[in-house]
Amino acid sequence: MFDALQLEHPAPETASSAPMIVDSFAGGGGASTGIERALGRSPDVAINHDPAALAMHEANHPDTRHMITSIYAIDPRDVVPRGRSVGLAWFSPDCKHHSKAKGGKPVSKNIRDLAWVVVHWAERVAPDVIMLENVEEFQDWGPLLENDRPDPERRGETFRLWVRKLRRLGYKVDWRRLRACNYGAPTIRQRLFVIARRDGRPIVWPEPTHGAPDSAEVIAGIRKPWRTAAEIIDWSLPCPSIFDSSA
């Protein structure tokens, strides 16, 4: 995902002058690790209200400044020092209240509205590149009915408004559903990725590197076969069955 990302640096920079990288809604540090591998450095700032999440992030990214606070409580202008700019702002807002995995249960408007923070950052500090990752149903984001369930007749209405807001702020915006197994991760999970950029560069999506073992691309050696979960499990570790009630 990050391999296709290029940030414009018009002149040689020091650590104090380089465009900043911000990881909002930071978890254990997976996205930050991807950013580090692609761009050669960890994010400058990671934000999350959960101290346990940021403790894990700090273990993985000790050079990052960690801010334990609600994303709503932060003015982006207070995060970005005078004279600095934001090259990349990464957002992974809570996805549970967009996901179909929640079933027919009521959803929280406050949690569904977390993505408006992206527009807030765009308005205040205008990052060169904004990236957001969420469940594929995020594209269906729309108003709720009185019973706190999504209104099927207005599906996607809020998402389209959100995109228009970013475009009015000068961003090119594009989004795609990508499946992690096609890029070397041992999971078939599909997610929606949104890229918005205002630095004049095109939005470039990565080409798949892996595929089904019996696909023409894999047979021809163009792509590698999908990885499996068995590759990343340490089978030497004891693990009692979840059905073993004696443990």
Secondary structure, DSSP 8 states (H G I E B T S, - for coil): -GGG------S---TTTS-EEEEET--SSHHHHHHHHHHSS--SEEEES-HHHHHHHHHH-TTSEEEES-GGG--HHHHS-TT--EEEEEE----TTT-GGGTTS---HHHHGGGHHHHHHHHHH--SEEEEEE-GGGGG---B-TTSSB-GGGTTHHHHHHHHHHHHTT-EEEEEEEEGGGGT-S---EEEEEEEE-SS---------EE-TTSHHHHTTSSEE---GGGG--TTS----TT-TT-
